[in-house]
């Protein structure tokens, strides 16, 4: 009978789709699509929004980032489509809410976070990287590169490798122990691989009776100060055993967050996926790490526009697709969002690129009606980095060939979220925030952002890297550091990105940081910098800084850091000056000038006293580059070349 019930439910949803697909235009009326421009003299924020079909009056409110209430309400008459705020200060940012008046039961809201050359965010805090150890050895170099990328974007990284057979409480104990050491700076948890899945509650946010029970609850790993119980829920009506929840079975009782989530949580899990022909879980994880790295470094540029395939329509006011319209206007402006009819999502995104897409329709675990199936993310490879999806069943993402996880296995996809129940609020991304930041905002929403159906339910989860930002800046290249009598001189090839204002330079005592900025507040406009007091630190990082402009104003946006390592201090008598440049993660290129026929010992040390010869070379009359794997010498990271004859 469960199978018959499932088929009937699917057909019933399909009939709803046929009745509601023509109402797509009405969905936009449930989202106020806002874009912004700014003016320096006098300082102003100018909001504009798409005209409302019902010609409603609106109320505009604002707050500062992180505040928990709206203030300064301005009541605007019917037909108004713009608002100018002159009580602003250049060099900061303000968050705005535009809401229909009177407030409707659903929708009628828009949000935007506007920057007036908003300041750079250099440090992101600490991230706990939890790695499923099944493929940790196979992916060792890619995971080290991920850690270096995270460090290069301002994170301090704490890593734990765990077994996929561990229990969620065992994994959470590691997170809580790290959190206790520095609660003010511990910000994020990145679950990579099939890290044990916490299940909780007795809920069915897709509305199907046979789907009632426990759902995956990654929010469990982000809640640091509340007990999750396993004593009261007794539910076995779900069609899948995974949804059954009885006391003492290791699945928790909570259907709604017991308290606010402290940590930002995101997961990349590509287990149990068989729809990608010839690709194993290891293949898909390796591919994800490669495209994550490439996107961060600006190697996969995407046009700043969005695509929506809404196959539900207004749905008695829930208007799931409003999650797309509401956020995409803050990213790109409301004129840049394209819409397509049913069955055209994959064919459109296969031939046209979009930074963000949204698609919804009735569903199954591995399929979204009027959209496609999980395997389509492989066969048709939609050119979309960030994806919002909604449909029955596949919000329960820990299932075979799950559709919500499908984008992560495609050629371009880095993140997806089940958006519409509840609506997601990710408008801070337009001003340089991370996916994890707005995931936590959405999970903790107590009514600050509306509409509010299914708020704070435990199923709200981010599939993807929580540290990702949507505006990667092409970093500088060929960064090198040379020990001279005047200090350490850094040189680099400039970023090829547009509107780069200059560079910041950082130094650390270790390759894993923490890196401290040593260049002045004013950006370095040249492509060289001398550290005249290098001290003991021999690790350097250079970041390009761009004045970024989006439909939400302007902000200073840093690139990934590019690293160089050098002997700290001046060359010793009898040694040859050299430069060291990172060729790849864990691999240095040691370069020095030679004379023809002379013999040189390349040596390394950790303290300038005990030197170990790692290679001997004969001079060629030109510069020689020697490649050395750092890990093979543990902490021996100071280098010199000694002329022997």
C-alpha positions in Angstrom: 0.0 0.0 0.0 2.7 2.6 0.7 3.8 2.3 -3.0 0.3 2.8 -4.2 -0.1 5.8 -1.9 3.2 7.2 -3.2 2.1 7.0 -6.8 -1.3 8.6 -6.0 0.4 11.4 -4.2 2.7 12.0 -7.2 -0.2 12.1 -9.6 -2.2 14.4 -7.3 0.8 16.9 -7.2 1.1 16.7 -11.0 -2.6 17.7 -11.3 -2.0 20.6 -9.0 0.9 21.6 -11.3 -1.3 21.6 -14.3 -3.7 23.9 -12.6 -1.2 26.3 -11.2 1.6 26.6 -13.7 -0.3 29.5 -15.4 0.0 31.6 -12.2 3.8 32.0 -12.3 3.4 35.8 -12.8 1.5 36.0 -9.6 4.4 34.5 -7.6 6.4 37.7 -8.2 3.7 39.7 -6.4 4.6 37.7 -3.2 8.2 39.0 -3.4 9.1 42.7 -3.5 12.1 42.7 -5.8 14.5 45.4 -4.7 17.7 46.8 -6.2 19.8 49.7 -4.9 22.2 52.4 -6.0 24.3 54.7 -3.9 25.4 58.3 -4.1 28.5 59.7 -2.3 27.8 63.5 -2.3 25.5 63.8 -0.5 25.6 60.2 0.9 22.4 58.4 -0.1 20.9 55.0 -0.6 18.4 54.8 -3.4 16.1 51.8 -3.4 14.0 50.8 -6.4 11.6 47.9 -6.7 9.6 46.3 -9.4 6.1 47.8 -9.6 3.5 45.8 -7.6 0.6 44.4 -9.5 -1.8 45.2 -6.7 -0.5 48.8 -6.4 -0.1 48.3 -2.7 1.2 50.8 -0.2 4.5 49.8 1.4 6.5 50.3 4.6 10.3 50.7 4.4 12.3 49.9 7.5 16.0 49.5 8.1 18.5 48.1 10.6 22.2 47.5 10.9 23.7 44.0 10.2 23.2 41.8 13.2 20.5 43.8 14.8 17.3 41.8 15.7 14.6 44.4 15.0 13.6 46.9 12.3 13.4 50.6 13.0 12.9 53.9 11.2 9.7 52.8 9.4 8.6 55.0 6.5 5.1 54.6 5.2 4.8 55.1 1.5 1.6 55.6 -0.5 0.2 53.2 -3.1 2.1 53.1 -6.4 5.5 54.1 -4.8 8.4 52.2 -6.4 11.4 53.9 -4.8 12.8 55.3 -1.6 15.8 57.5 -0.9 17.5 57.3 2.5 19.8 60.3 3.1 20.5 59.6 6.8 23.4 57.3 5.9 27.2 57.4 6.4 29.6 56.6 3.6 31.8 53.5 4.3 29.1 51.4 6.0 26.1 49.2 5.1 22.4 49.2 5.9 19.8 46.4 5.7 16.3 47.3 4.4 12.9 45.7 4.5 10.2 46.7 2.1 6.8 45.3 3.1 3.3 45.6 1.7 0.8 47.5 3.9 -1.4 46.1 5.2 0.8 43.0 5.7 -0.7 40.1 3.7 -1.0 36.6 5.2 1.9 35.4 2.9 4.7 37.2 1.1 4.7 40.8 0.2 8.2 41.3 1.5 11.6 42.2 0.1 15.1 42.5 1.6 18.3 44.1 0.6 21.7 44.7 2.3 23.2 47.9 0.8 26.8 48.9 0.9 28.3 52.4 0.5 31.8 51.2 -0.1 31.3 48.9 2.8 34.5 47.8 4.5 36.5 44.7 3.7 36.1 41.5 5.8 39.6 40.2 6.2 39.1 37.6 9.0 36.2 35.1 8.9 36.9 33.4 12.2 37.5 29.7 12.8 36.1 26.8 10.8 35.8 23.2 12.0 36.4 20.9 9.0 34.9 17.4 9.6 36.1 14.9 7.0 34.7 11.5 6.5 37.9 9.4 6.6 36.7 6.9 3.9 38.5 8.8 1.1 40.7 11.1 3.2 43.9 9.4 2.0 42.8 9.4 -1.6 41.9 13.1 -1.5 44.8 14.2 0.7 46.3 16.7 -1.6 42.9 18.1 -2.6 41.8 18.4 1.0 45.1 20.2 1.9 44.4 22.6 -0.9 40.9 23.2 0.4 42.4 24.0 3.8 44.9 26.4 2.2 42.1 28.0 0.3 40.1 28.5 3.5 43.1 30.0 5.2 43.6 32.2 2.1 40.0 33.5 2.5 40.5 34.5 6.2 39.6 31.3 8.0 41.5 29.5 10.7 40.9 25.8 10.2 40.6 23.0 12.7 40.3 19.6 11.1 39.0 16.3 12.3 38.8 13.0 10.3 35.9 10.8 11.5 34.5 7.4 10.6 31.1 7.4 8.8 30.2 4.7 11.3 30.6 7.0 14.2 27.5 8.3 16.0 26.3 11.9 15.6 26.9 12.6 19.3 30.5 11.4 18.9 31.1 13.8 16.1 29.3 16.6 17.9 31.5 16.1 20.9 34.5 17.1 18.8 32.8 20.2 17.6 31.7 21.2 21.1 35.2 20.8 22.4 36.6 23.1 19.8 33.8 25.6 20.3 34.5 25.7 24.0 38.1 26.8 23.4 37.0 30.0 21.6 33.2 30.5 21.3 33.6 34.1 20.2 35.5 33.2 17.1 34.3 29.7 16.2 31.9 30.3 13.4 31.4 27.4 11.0 31.3 23.7 10.5 32.0 22.1 7.1 31.0 18.5 6.9 32.8 16.8 4.0 31.8 13.3 2.9 29.3 11.0 4.5 29.8 12.4 7.9 27.2 10.7 10.3 23.8 12.1 9.6 21.7 13.2 12.6 18.0 12.5 12.3 15.4 14.3 14.4 11.7 15.0 14.9 8.3 13.9 13.7 7.6 16.2 10.8 6.8 16.2 7.1 7.4 19.6 5.6 6.5 18.4 2.1 3.0 17.5 3.5 2.9 13.8 2.6 1.4 11.6 5.4 3.7 8.7 4.5 6.7 11.0 4.9 6.0 11.8 8.5 8.9 11.1 11.0 12.5 11.9 11.5 14.3 13.9 8.8 18.1 14.7 8.5 19.0 17.5 10.8 22.5 19.0 10.2 21.4 21.9 12.5 22.2 19.5 15.3 25.9 20.1 14.6 25.5 23.8 14.9 23.6 24.0 18.2 26.1 24.3 21.0 24.1 25.0 24.1 21.0 22.7 24.1 20.3 19.1 24.8 18.7 17.1 22.0 16.5 14.4 23.5 15.6 10.9 22.3 12.8 9.9 24.6 9.3 11.1 23.5 8.7 10.7 19.8 7.3 7.3 18.8 6.5 7.4 15.0 6.7 4.5 12.6 4.2 5.5 9.9 6.8 6.7 7.4 7.3 4.7 4.3 11.1 4.7 4.8 12.8 3.1 7.8 15.0 6.1 8.0 12.0 8.2 9.0 11.0 5.9 11.8 11.7 7.5 15.2 11.2 5.7 18.5 12.6 6.4 22.0 16.2 5.3 22.4 17.0 4.7 18.7 19.6 7.4 18.3 17.2 9.7 16.5 16.2 12.9 18.3 12.8 14.2 19.3 13.0 17.8 18.2 11.1 19.0 15.1 11.8 22.6 15.8 15.1 24.1 16.9 15.3 24.0 20.7 17.5 27.1 20.6 19.3 29.3 18.1 22.1 27.6 16.1 25.5 29.1 17.0 27.5 27.7 14.2 27.1 27.9 10.4 26.8 24.4 9.0 27.2 23.1 5.4 27.6 19.6 4.0 29.1 18.1 0.8 27.9 14.5 0.7 28.0 12.6 -2.6 27.5 9.1 -1.2 24.7 6.8 -2.4 24.6 8.5 -5.9 24.4 6.1 -8.8 22.8 8.3 -11.5 26.2 9.8 -12.6 27.3 7.2 -15.1 30.7 5.8 -14.4 31.4 8.2 -11.6 32.1 6.9 -8.1 31.7 8.7 -4.8 35.4 9.4 -4.9 35.2 10.8 -8.4 32.4 13.1 -7.4 34.1 14.3 -4.2 37.4 15.0 -6.1 35.5 16.9 -8.8 33.7 19.0 -6.1 37.1 20.0 -4.5 38.5 20.9 -7.9 35.5 23.1 -8.9 35.4 24.7 -5.4 39.1 25.7 -5.8 38.6 27.0 -9.4 35.5 29.0 -8.5 37.3 30.7 -5.5 40.2 31.7 -7.8 38.0 33.2 -10.5 38.7 30.4 -13.0 35.1 29.6 -13.7 33.5 33.0 -14.3 29.7 33.1 -14.4 27.4 35.8 -15.7 25.6 37.6 -12.9 22.1 36.6 -13.7 19.5 34.1 -12.5 17.0 31.6 -13.9 13.7 30.5 -12.4 11.6 27.5 -13.4 8.5 27.7 -11.1 6.1 24.9 -11.7 4.0 25.4 -8.6 2.7 28.9 -8.9 1.0 30.8 -6.2 -0.1 27.7 -4.2 -2.6 29.4 -1.9 -0.2 32.2 -1.1 2.9 30.2 -0.2 4.5 31.2 -3.5 7.6 29.0 -3.2 9.4 30.6 -6.1 9.4 34.0 -4.3 12.6 32.7 -2.6 14.2 33.1 -6.0 12.7 36.4 -7.0 13.3 38.0 -3.6 17.0 37.2 -3.4 18.0 37.3 -7.0 16.9 41.0 -7.4 19.3 41.9 -4.5 22.1 40.1 -6.3 21.6 41.2 -9.9 18.6 43.6 -10.2 15.1 42.6 -10.9 15.4 42.9 -14.7 18.1 40.2 -14.9 16.0 37.2 -13.7 14.8 35.0 -16.5 11.9 32.6 -16.3 11.3 29.4 -18.3 8.3 27.0 -18.6 8.2 23.4 -17.4 10.7 20.9 -18.7 13.0 23.7 -19.9 15.2 24.2 -16.9 18.0 21.8 -17.9 17.9 22.5 -21.6 18.2 26.3 -20.8 20.9 26.1 -18.2 22.9 23.6 -20.3 23.4 26.1 -23.0 23.3 29.4 -20.9 25.2 30.1 -17.7 23.6 31.6 -14.6 25.3 32.2 -11.2 22.0 31.3 -9.5 19.0 29.2 -10.5 15.7 28.2 -8.8 13.5 25.3 -9.8 10.5 23.7 -8.2 7.7 21.2 -8.9 6.1 18.1 -7.5 8.8 15.6 -6.6 10.1 12.2 -5.6 13.4 11.5 -3.9 15.4 11.6 -7.2 13.1 13.6 -9.4 11.4 17.0 -9.7 8.3 17.1 -12.0 8.5 19.5 -14.9 12.2 19.9 -14.1 14.1 16.6 -14.4 15.9 13.9 -12.5 19.1 13.6 -10.5 21.0 12.1 -13.5 20.3 15.3 -15.5 22.8 17.1 -13.4 25.4 14.8 -15.0 23.9 14.4 -18.6 22.9 18.0 -19.1 25.4 19.7 -16.7 23.5 22.9 -16.0 25.8 25.9 -15.8 24.7 27.1 -12.4 26.9 27.4 -9.3 24.2 28.0 -6.7 20.8 26.3 -6.9 17.5 26.6 -5.0 15.1 23.7 -5.4 11.8 22.6 -3.9 9.6 19.5 -4.4 8.2 16.6 -2.5 10.4 14.0 -0.8 13.8 15.2 -2.0 14.1 17.7 0.9 14.8 14.5 2.9 18.3 14.5 1.3 19.9 11.4 2.9 18.4 9.1 0.3 19.4 7.2 -2.8 20.2 9.4 -5.8 18.8 12.4 -4.0 17.8 15.3 -6.3 18.7 18.0 -3.8 22.3 16.7 -3.7 22.4 16.4 -7.5 23.8 19.9 -8.3 26.9 19.0 -6.1 27.7 16.2 -8.5 27.4 18.3 -11.7 30.2 20.1 -13.5 29.4 23.5 -12.0 27.2 23.2 -8.9 28.7 24.1 -5.5 25.6 24.5 -3.3 21.9 23.8 -3.2 19.1 24.4 -0.7 15.4 23.3 -0.3 13.9 26.8 -0.6 10.2 27.6 -0.1 9.4 25.7 3.0 10.7 27.8 4.6 11.8 30.7 2.4 15.5 31.4 2.4 17.0 34.8 3.0 20.5 35.1 1.5 20.6 38.7 0.4 23.7 39.4 2.5 25.7 37.4 -0.1 25.4 40.4 -2.4 27.7 42.3 0.0 30.3 39.7 0.5 28.9 37.4 3.2 29.1 33.6 3.0 26.5 30.9 2.4 27.0 29.7 5.9 26.2 33.1 7.3 22.8 33.2 5.6 22.1 29.6 6.2 22.2 30.3 9.9 20.1 33.5 9.5 17.5 31.3 7.7 17.6 28.5 10.3 17.3 30.9 13.3 14.6 33.2 11.8 12.0 33.9 14.5 10.1 36.4 12.3 12.7 39.0 11.6 12.3 38.0 7.9 9.0 37.1 6.3 7.0 35.1 5.2 7.4 32.7 8.0 6.0 29.3 7.1 8.0 26.3 8.5 10.4 28.6 10.3 13.0 27.0 12.6 12.2 23.4 11.5 15.1 21.1 11.9 15.2 20.1 8.2 16.7 23.4 7.0 20.1 22.5 5.6 22.8 23.7 3.2 24.2 21.3 0.7 27.6 22.7 -0.1 30.6 24.5 1.2 29.4 27.0 3.9 32.4 29.4 3.3 31.6 30.2 -0.3 31.0 33.7 -1.4 29.3 34.7 -4.7 31.8 37.3 -6.0 35.2 35.7 -6.4 38.1 38.1 -7.2 40.9 36.9 -9.5 43.9 36.9 -7.2 47.5 38.0 -7.9 49.9 35.4 -9.3 53.5 34.5 -9.2 54.0 35.7 -5.6 57.6 35.4 -4.5 59.5 36.5 -1.4 63.3 37.2 -1.5 65.5 37.7 1.5 67.6 40.9 1.1 69.8 43.0 3.4 66.8 45.4 3.8 64.3 42.8 4.7 62.0 40.5 2.7 60.9 41.8 -0.7 57.7 40.4 -2.1 56.8 40.6 -5.8 53.8 39.5 -7.7 52.0 39.6 -11.0 48.9 41.8 -10.7 45.3 40.5 -10.6 43.6 40.6 -14.0 40.3 41.4 -12.4 38.6 44.7 -13.1 38.4 47.5 -10.5 41.1 46.2 -8.3 42.1 49.0 -5.9 45.3 47.4 -4.6 46.7 44.7 -2.4 47.1 43.7 1.2 50.1 41.7 2.5 50.1 39.3 5.4 52.7 37.3 7.3 52.6 34.2 9.6 54.9 32.0 11.5 53.3 28.9 10.1 51.8 27.9 6.7 48.4 27.4 8.5 48.5 30.9 10.0 47.1 32.8 11.6 48.2 35.5 9.1 48.4 39.1 10.2 48.3 42.0 7.9 51.7 43.8 7.8 50.9 46.3 5.0 49.2 49.7 6.0 45.5 50.4 6.0 46.0 52.1 2.6 46.1 49.5 -0.1 49.4 48.8 -1.8 49.0 50.0 -5.3 52.3 48.6 -6.6 53.2 44.9 -7.2 56.1 44.9 -4.8 56.3 45.3 -1.0 59.3 45.1 1.4 58.8 43.7 4.9 61.6 45.6 6.7 61.0 43.9 10.1 60.4 40.3 9.1 61.1 38.7 12.5 60.8 34.9 12.6 57.8 34.7 10.2 58.7 33.2 6.9 55.2 32.7 5.4 53.6 35.5 3.4 50.2 36.0 1.7 49.1 38.6 -0.8 45.4 39.4 -1.5 44.0 41.7 -4.2 41.2 44.0 -3.1 38.4 45.0 -5.5 35.7 47.6 -5.1 32.8 45.3 -5.9 29.6 46.5 -7.3 26.3 44.6 -7.2 22.6 45.4 -7.2 23.1 46.0 -3.5 25.7 48.8 -3.7 29.5 48.6 -3.3 31.9 46.9 -0.9 35.6 46.1 -0.7 36.1 42.5 -1.7 39.3 40.5 -1.1 40.6 37.8 -3.3 41.9 34.5 -2.2 45.4 34.8 -0.7 48.3 33.6 -2.7 51.3 32.4 -0.6 55.0 32.6 -0.7 57.7 31.2 1.7 61.1 32.7 2.4 64.1 32.5 4.7 63.5 35.3 7.3 66.2 37.8 7.6 69.3 38.6 5.5 71.4 36.1 3.5 74.3 34.7 5.6 77.9 35.2 4.5 79.0 32.5 2.1 75.4 31.8 1.0 73.5 32.7 -2.2 70.4 34.8 -2.1 67.3 32.8 -3.2 63.6 33.1 -3.6 60.9 30.6 -2.7 57.6 30.4 -4.5 54.7 27.9 -3.9 54.3 25.8 -7.0 51.4 23.7 -5.6 50.1 22.9 -2.1 53.1 21.5 -0.2 55.5 22.1 -3.0 58.1 25.0 -3.2 60.2 26.2 -6.0 63.6 27.3 -4.7 65.2 29.7 -7.2 68.8 31.1 -7.2 71.3 32.5 -9.7 74.3 30.2 -10.4 77.7 30.5 -12.1 78.6 27.9 -14.7 80.4 24.9 -13.3 80.2 25.9 -9.6 78.7 23.4 -7.1 75.9 24.4 -4.7 74.4 22.7 -1.7 70.7 23.4 -1.1 70.1 23.3 2.6 67.1 23.8 4.9 66.7 24.4 8.6 64.1 25.3 11.2 66.4 27.5 13.4 69.3 28.9 11.3 71.7 26.7 13.3 71.3 23.1 12.2 71.2 22.9 8.4 70.4 19.8 6.3 71.6 19.4 2.7 68.6 18.3 0.6 70.3 18.5 -2.8 73.5 19.4 -4.6 73.5 21.0 -8.0 76.0 22.2 -10.6 75.7 25.8 -11.8 74.5 26.4 -15.3 75.4 30.1 -15.6 71.7 31.0 -15.1 69.0 30.7 -12.5 68.1 27.2 -11.3 64.8 26.2 -9.7 64.8 23.3 -7.3 61.4 21.8 -6.3 61.0 20.6 -2.7 58.1 18.9 -1.0 57.7 20.7 2.3 56.0 17.8 4.1 59.1 15.6 3.5 61.1 17.8 5.9 58.4 18.4 8.4 59.3 21.8 10.0 62.6 22.3 8.0 61.2 25.3 6.1 64.2 27.8 6.0 66.3 27.5 2.9 69.8 28.5 1.7 72.1 27.7 -1.1 75.8 27.4 -0.2 78.5 27.8 -2.9 81.1 25.1 -2.4 83.8 26.1 -4.9 
